Amino acid sequence: MKRAAYIILAAIIAVCLLPVLSTLAAYATASTLGCQLDEGSIHPCPAFGTDIGPALYTAAMLGWLALATLPAAALSGLLISLLALSDLIRYLWRRTRHR
């Protein structure tokens, strides 16, 4: 049961970090291709024979979703830490009782 809790909380953290990763990837791609990317408007960004400017803009704006998801990631991180601490205390308690 504990293992499932760790997996679920880690999955929540991973999903909550996706908007941040999307924004970082968009800015890295735009920088690599020499394109302008900002919150003001969509700028053309030719790559592979097509304009990926709108897609980059959308990916960059997903960063605002992080305002809603990062608190959930922080809470999940806190819960994982508390679970790990309780497991450690339980392990040490059992270890000292059997001596």
Backbone as JSON Lines, residues from 0, in Angstrom:
{"i":0,"aa":"M","n":[0.83,-1.2,0.0],"ca":[0.0,0.0,0.0],"c":[0.87,1.26,0.0]}
{"i":1,"aa":"K","n":[1.95,1.22,0.77],"ca":[2.84,2.39,0.82],"c":[3.47,2.64,-0.54]}
{"i":2,"aa":"R","n":[3.84,1.56,-1.22],"ca":[4.48,1.71,-2.53],"c":[3.54,2.4,-3.51]}
{"i":3,"aa":"A","n":[2.27,2.05,-3.46],"ca":[1.28,2.68,-4.33],"c":[1.16,4.17,-4.02]}
{"i":4,"aa":"A","n":[1.22,4.52,-2.76],"ca":[1.14,5.94,-2.37],"c":[2.32,6.71,-2.92]}
{"i":5,"aa":"Y","n":[3.51,6.12,-2.84],"ca":[4.7,6.78,-3.39],"c":[4.55,6.97,-4.9]}
{"i":6,"aa":"I","n":[4.08,5.96,-5.59],"ca":[3.93,6.03,-7.05],"c":[2.9,7.07,-7.44]}
{"i":7,"aa":"I","n":[1.77,7.08,-6.75],"ca":[0.71,8.05,-7.06],"c":[1.19,9.48,-6.81]}
{"i":8,"aa":"L","n":[1.84,9.71,-5.69],"ca":[2.33,11.06,-5.38],"c":[3.41,11.5,-6.36]}
{"i":9,"aa":"A","n":[4.28,10.58,-6.75],"ca":[5.31,10.92,-7.74],"c":[4.68,11.24,-9.09]}
{"i":10,"aa":"A","n":[3.63,10.52,-9.46],"ca":[2.93,10.81,-10.71],"c":[2.26,12.18,-10.66]}
{"i":11,"aa":"I","n":[1.69,12.52,-9.53],"ca":[1.07,13.85,-9.38],"c":[2.12,14.94,-9.55]}
{"i":12,"aa":"I","n":[3.28,14.75,-8.95],"ca":[4.36,15.74,-9.09],"c":[4.77,15.86,-10.55]}
{"i":13,"aa":"A","n":[4.92,14.73,-11.23],"ca":[5.33,14.76,-12.63],"c":[4.32,15.5,-13.5]}
{"i":14,"aa":"V","n":[3.04,15.24,-13.29],"ca":[1.99,15.91,-14.08],"c":[1.96,17.4,-13.76]}
{"i":15,"aa":"C","n":[2.15,17.75,-12.5],"ca":[2.12,19.16,-12.11],"c":[3.29,19.95,-12.68]}
{"i":16,"aa":"L","n":[4.39,19.29,-12.97],"ca":[5.56,19.98,-13.52],"c":[5.51,20.1,-15.05]}
{"i":17,"aa":"L","n":[4.57,19.45,-15.7],"ca":[4.49,19.5,-17.16],"c":[4.33,20.91,-17.72]}
{"i":18,"aa":"P","n":[3.51,21.8,-17.13],"ca":[3.43,23.16,-17.68],"c":[4.77,23.9,-17.64]}
{"i":19,"aa":"V","n":[5.53,23.69,-16.6],"ca":[6.85,24.34,-16.5],"c":[7.78,23.78,-17.58]}
{"i":20,"aa":"L","n":[7.78,22.47,-17.74],"ca":[8.63,21.84,-18.75],"c":[8.22,22.27,-20.16]}
{"i":21,"aa":"S","n":[6.92,22.44,-20.38],"ca":[6.44,22.9,-21.68],"c":[6.95,24.3,-21.99]}
{"i":22,"aa":"T","n":[6.91,25.16,-21.01],"ca":[7.4,26.53,-21.21],"c":[8.9,26.54,-21.47]}
{"i":23,"aa":"L","n":[9.64,25.78,-20.69],"ca":[11.09,25.71,-20.89],"c":[11.43,25.16,-22.27]}
{"i":24,"aa":"A","n":[10.71,24.13,-22.7],"ca":[10.96,23.54,-24.02],"c":[10.63,24.53,-25.13]}
{"i":25,"aa":"A","n":[9.55,25.29,-24.97],"ca":[9.17,26.27,-25.99],"c":[10.23,27.36,-26.12]}
{"i":26,"aa":"Y","n":[10.7,27.87,-25.0],"ca":[11.72,28.92,-25.06],"c":[13.05,28.38,-25.58]}
{"i":27,"aa":"A","n":[13.39,27.15,-25.23],"ca":[14.63,26.55,-25.73],"c":[14.55,26.33,-27.24]}
{"i":28,"aa":"T","n":[13.39,25.88,-27.72],"ca":[13.21,25.66,-29.16],"c":[13.28,26.98,-29.91]}
{"i":29,"aa":"A","n":[12.59,27.99,-29.4],"ca":[12.6,29.3,-30.05],"c":[14.01,29.88,-30.08]}
{"i":30,"aa":"S","n":[14.72,29.73,-29.0],"ca":[16.09,30.25,-28.94],"c":[16.99,29.52,-29.93]}
{"i":31,"aa":"T","n":[16.85,28.21,-30.0],"ca":[17.67,27.42,-30.92],"c":[17.41,27.78,-32.37]}
{"i":32,"aa":"L","n":[16.14,28.05,-32.69],"ca":[15.77,28.38,-34.06],"c":[15.93,29.87,-34.37]}
{"i":33,"aa":"G","n":[16.29,30.66,-33.37],"ca":[16.47,32.1,-33.56],"c":[15.16,32.85,-33.72]}
{"i":34,"aa":"C","n":[14.12,32.36,-33.07],"ca":[12.8,32.99,-33.18],"c":[12.5,33.82,-31.94]}
{"i":35,"aa":"Q","n":[11.64,34.81,-32.11],"ca":[11.2,35.63,-30.99],"c":[10.0,34.96,-30.35]}
{"i":36,"aa":"L","n":[10.0,34.89,-29.02],"ca":[8.89,34.29,-28.29],"c":[8.64,35.13,-27.05]}
{"i":37,"aa":"D","n":[7.43,35.68,-26.96],"ca":[7.05,36.46,-25.79],"c":[5.55,36.35,-25.58]}
{"i":38,"aa":"E","n":[5.08,36.93,-24.46],"ca":[3.66,36.84,-24.11],"c":[2.8,37.81,-24.9]}
{"i":39,"aa":"G","n":[3.42,38.77,-25.56],"ca":[2.66,39.82,-26.23],"c":[1.87,39.37,-27.44]}
{"i":40,"aa":"S","n":[2.49,38.59,-28.29],"ca":[1.81,38.15,-29.5],"c":[2.53,36.94,-30.09]}
{"i":41,"aa":"I","n":[1.89,36.37,-31.09],"ca":[2.47,35.22,-31.79],"c":[3.39,35.75,-32.88]}
{"i":42,"aa":"H","n":[4.6,35.25,-32.91],"ca":[5.57,35.65,-33.92],"c":[5.85,34.46,-34.84]}
{"i":43,"aa":"P","n":[6.1,34.72,-36.12],"ca":[6.4,33.6,-37.02],"c":[7.73,32.93,-36.65]}
{"i":44,"aa":"C","n":[7.74,31.63,-36.78],"ca":[8.95,30.86,-36.5],"c":[9.01,29.69,-37.48]}
{"i":45,"aa":"P","n":[9.68,29.91,-38.61],"ca":[9.74,28.83,-39.6],"c":[10.69,27.71,-39.16]}
{"i":46,"aa":"A","n":[10.19,26.5,-39.26],"ca":[11.0,25.32,-38.95],"c":[10.44,24.13,-39.7]}
{"i":47,"aa":"F","n":[11.32,23.4,-40.35],"ca":[10.93,22.2,-41.07],"c":[9.87,22.48,-42.13]}
{"i":48,"aa":"G","n":[9.93,23.65,-42.73],"ca":[9.01,24.01,-43.81],"c":[7.64,24.47,-43.36]}
{"i":49,"aa":"T","n":[7.46,24.72,-42.08],"ca":[6.16,25.18,-41.58],"c":[6.38,26.2,-40.47]}
{"i":50,"aa":"D","n":[5.33,26.95,-40.16],"ca":[5.4,27.96,-39.11],"c":[4.98,27.33,-37.79]}
{"i":51,"aa":"I","n":[5.91,27.23,-36.85],"ca":[5.59,26.65,-35.55],"c":[5.4,27.73,-34.48]}
{"i":52,"aa":"G","n":[5.3,28.99,-34.91],"ca":[5.11,30.09,-33.97],"c":[3.89,29.94,-33.08]}
{"i":53,"aa":"P","n":[2.71,29.62,-33.65],"ca":[1.53,29.45,-32.79],"c":[1.68,28.31,-31.77]}
{"i":54,"aa":"A","n":[2.31,27.23,-32.19],"ca":[2.5,26.1,-31.26],"c":[3.47,26.49,-30.14]}
{"i":55,"aa":"L","n":[4.53,27.21,-30.49],"ca":[5.48,27.67,-29.47],"c":[4.81,28.63,-28.49]}
{"i":56,"aa":"Y","n":[3.98,29.53,-29.03],"ca":[3.28,30.49,-28.18],"c":[2.36,29.75,-27.2]}
{"i":57,"aa":"T","n":[1.61,28.77,-27.7],"ca":[0.71,28.01,-26.84],"c":[1.49,27.26,-25.76]}
{"i":58,"aa":"A","n":[2.58,26.63,-26.15],"ca":[3.4,25.9,-25.18],"c":[3.98,26.84,-24.13]}
{"i":59,"aa":"A","n":[4.4,28.03,-24.56],"ca":[4.97,28.99,-23.62],"c":[3.91,29.51,-22.65]}
{"i":60,"aa":"M","n":[2.69,29.72,-23.14],"ca":[1.64,30.24,-22.28],"c":[1.12,29.21,-21.29]}
{"i":61,"aa":"L","n":[1.41,27.94,-21.53],"ca":[1.03,26.92,-20.55],"c":[1.75,27.11,-19.23]}
{"i":62,"aa":"G","n":[2.81,27.9,-19.24],"ca":[3.52,28.2,-18.0],"c":[2.62,28.85,-16.96]}
{"i":63,"aa":"W","n":[1.63,29.59,-17.42],"ca":[0.7,30.21,-16.47],"c":[-0.12,29.17,-15.72]}
{"i":64,"aa":"L","n":[-0.3,28.0,-16.32],"ca":[-1.02,26.92,-15.64],"c":[-0.24,26.44,-14.41]}
{"i":65,"aa":"A","n":[1.05,26.69,-14.41],"ca":[1.88,26.29,-13.27],"c":[1.44,27.0,-11.98]}
{"i":66,"aa":"L","n":[0.84,28.17,-12.1],"ca":[0.34,28.85,-10.91],"c":[-0.7,28.0,-10.18]}
{"i":67,"aa":"A","n":[-1.41,27.18,-10.92],"ca":[-2.41,26.3,-10.31],"c":[-1.84,24.94,-9.94]}
{"i":68,"aa":"T","n":[-0.85,24.46,-10.7],"ca":[-0.37,23.1,-10.47],"c":[0.81,22.99,-9.5]}
{"i":69,"aa":"L","n":[1.62,24.02,-9.39],"ca":[2.78,23.93,-8.51],"c":[2.42,23.78,-7.02]}
{"i":70,"aa":"P","n":[1.35,24.4,-6.53],"ca":[0.98,24.12,-5.14],"c":[0.63,22.64,-4.91]}
{"i":71,"aa":"A","n":[-0.01,22.01,-5.88],"ca":[-0.31,20.58,-5.74],"c":[0.97,19.76,-5.75]}
{"i":72,"aa":"A","n":[1.94,20.17,-6.56],"ca":[3.24,19.47,-6.58],"c":[3.95,19.64,-5.24]}
{"i":73,"aa":"A","n":[3.9,20.83,-4.68],"ca":[4.54,21.08,-3.39],"c":[3.88,20.25,-2.28]}
{"i":74,"aa":"L","n":[2.56,20.18,-2.3],"ca":[1.84,19.38,-1.31],"c":[2.19,17.9,-1.47]}
{"i":75,"aa":"S","n":[2.25,17.43,-2.7],"ca":[2.62,16.03,-2.94],"c":[4.05,15.75,-2.48]}
{"i":76,"aa":"G","n":[4.94,16.69,-2.72],"ca":[6.32,16.54,-2.24],"c":[6.38,16.47,-0.72]}
{"i":77,"aa":"L","n":[5.58,17.3,-0.07],"ca":[5.53,17.28,1.39],"c":[5.0,15.94,1.89]}
{"i":78,"aa":"L","n":[3.96,15.42,1.22],"ca":[3.4,14.13,1.63],"c":[4.39,12.99,1.42]}
{"i":79,"aa":"I","n":[5.14,13.03,0.32],"ca":[6.17,12.01,0.09],"c":[7.23,12.09,1.19]}
{"i":80,"aa":"S","n":[7.61,13.3,1.55],"ca":[8.62,13.47,2.61],"c":[8.11,12.92,3.94]}
{"i":81,"aa":"L","n":[6.85,13.2,4.25],"ca":[6.28,12.69,5.5],"c":[6.17,11.17,5.49]}
{"i":82,"aa":"L","n":[5.78,10.6,4.35],"ca":[5.73,9.14,4.24],"c":[7.11,8.52,4.42]}
{"i":83,"aa":"A","n":[8.1,9.12,3.78],"ca":[9.47,8.6,3.9],"c":[9.97,8.73,5.34]}
{"i":84,"aa":"L","n":[9.65,9.83,5.99],"ca":[10.06,10.01,7.38],"c":[9.39,8.99,8.29]}
{"i":85,"aa":"S","n":[8.1,8.75,8.08],"ca":[7.41,7.75,8.9],"c":[7.95,6.35,8.65]}
{"i":86,"aa":"D","n":[8.28,6.04,7.4],"ca":[8.89,4.73,7.1],"c":[10.25,4.6,7.77]}
{"i":87,"aa":"L","n":[11.04,5.66,7.76],"ca":[12.36,5.63,8.4],"c":[12.23,5.45,9.9]}
{"i":88,"aa":"I","n":[11.33,6.18,10.52],"ca":[11.12,6.07,11.97],"c":[10.65,4.66,12.32]}
{"i":89,"aa":"R","n":[9.72,4.13,11.55],"ca":[9.22,2.77,11.79],"c":[10.34,1.74,11.64]}
{"i":90,"aa":"Y","n":[11.18,1.91,10.62],"ca":[12.3,0.99,10.4],"c":[13.29,1.05,11.56]}
{"i":91,"aa":"L","n":[13.64,2.26,11.97],"ca":[14.59,2.4,13.08],"c":[14.01,1.88,14.4]}
{"i":92,"aa":"W","n":[12.73,2.09,14.61],"ca":[12.07,1.61,15.82],"c":[12.1,0.08,15.87]}
{"i":93,"aa":"R","n":[11.77,-0.56,14.76],"ca":[11.78,-2.02,14.71],"c":[13.2,-2.57,14.87]}
{"i":94,"aa":"R","n":[14.14,-1.89,14.3],"ca":[15.54,-2.32,14.36],"c":[16.07,-2.27,15.79]}
{"i":95,"aa":"T","n":[15.72,-1.23,16.53],"ca":[16.21,-1.11,17.91],"c":[15.46,-2.05,18.86]}
{"i":96,"aa":"R","n":[14.24,-2.39,18.58],"ca":[13.46,-3.28,19.45],"c":[13.92,-4.72,19.34]}
{"i":97,"aa":"H","n":[14.49,-5.11,18.21],"ca":[14.91,-6.49,18.0],"c":[16.33,-6.76,18.46]}
{"i":98,"aa":"R","n":[16.98,-5.82,19.07],"ca":[18.35,-6.02,19.55],"c":[18.36,-6.57,20.93]}
